[in-house]
Amino acid sequence: MAHKRQLHNPIICVTLSCMKLIAQAKLLPDDEQRAYLLQTLEQANALCNWLSEQAWQLKKFRRFDLQAACYYAARERSGLSAQMVIRCIAKVAD
């Protein structure tokens, strides 16, 4: 019974809600998968370079401003997934 009471303690609940669970994994791709991963990373890096140029030209350095200005062009230009484009925008704006 005491254990249940502790779980309802607001301090413990707040602490538990802020914890992150992190798992480390090692990818073991075959040759085809390795080539695809490298191609994806090269596309993402090229997109980050383009986004950086756009940020300086447009003077938009905040993530949401840069996203509003460049998201659709970045998707079309790179061919990357929406999540990858968003992560690239966040990386450049950081």
Secondary structure by P-SEA (a helix, b strand, c coil): caaaaaaacaaaaaaaaabbbbbbbbbbccaaaaaaaaaaaaaaaaaaaaaaaaaaaaccccaaaaaaccaaaaaaaccccaaaaaaaaaaaac
